[in-house]
Each structure stands twice: as structure tokens, then as C-alpha cells.
Amino acid sequence: MGLMTMNKRILSVSYDPSLLATRQMVLETQGYTVTSALGFAEAMGKCKTASFDLFILGHSIPANDKRELMRTFKEHCPAPILSLDRVNEARVQADFHASPDEPAKLLRTVKSILSMIDVSQRHLSETEPSASEQA
């Protein structure tokens, strides 16, 4: 388990219980902390009660619901949103997109998104003067 995946919290949302369970299992094998939400209301509730490093919206979620979820996520927890899209499906304006078909590809995508965030957060903390320098 690499340091990068440690304690990364992912909210995975789907309207399909078996896909949701499979996605959680795949992500947890890589050391991520996964909270699964089945359906719209559950996703809304979970995003308001905890903070996450990444949101994953499954392809079983209708586009209108995806848009509404993204709006709420951005208000309550500004983390990147990965939308899993079927080919030929209308795409919502998520931060990242991936095909839902290959677990290995999903893991690579998740890993690259989270490592990008880690790098940008490290850069932010490096450019801000620390309290000791200001004293």
C-alpha cells in the first residue's frame, strides 16, 4: 500500500448495487477508504456529513442527477469529480471522465487524479510562508 493511497477518501455513487459493491472492492484493494452511496438521496446525505478527496459518479446515474449531485458536491466539499461515462452517452461537465468498463483503467485514473491533487497541495504549502518566517 503506497503512501499516496493512504487515507484517501472516495465517495462512490451508483444507482446499481452490484456495480457499487464491485467498485468499492476494487478501490479498497488499493488502500483507498471508500464510502458507497446507492442513489441520489444517500449520496446527498453522505457528501454533507463527511469530506472526501474524490467523488466517483457511476454510469448508471442519469445525466440530470449527475449534474445536480456535482452542484451539491462542489458546494459542500470541493473535491474533484470523476464521471464514469458510457460511450455515446451525453457527458456532464465533470472534472474527469473515464470508461466504466475496466477496473484497471479506473484505478489508474483515480491514482493519477489523486496524485495530481497531492502535488498541487504540496506546491501550495511550499509557496506559503510559514508562521515562523513571518514572526
URLIN-V875176 format. One record per run of one state. SS is the DSSP state (hx for helix, st for strand, lp for the rest). FROM is the first residue (numbers start at 1). LEN is the number of residues. Records with the same first field share a line. If there is no record, write none. Layout:
SS: FROM-LEN  FROM-LEN
This chain:
lp: 1-8  15-2  30-3  39-1  50-4  58-5  77-3  85-11  99-4  128-3  135-1
st: 9-6  33-6  54-4  80-5  96-3
hx: 17-13  40-10  63-14  103-25  131-4
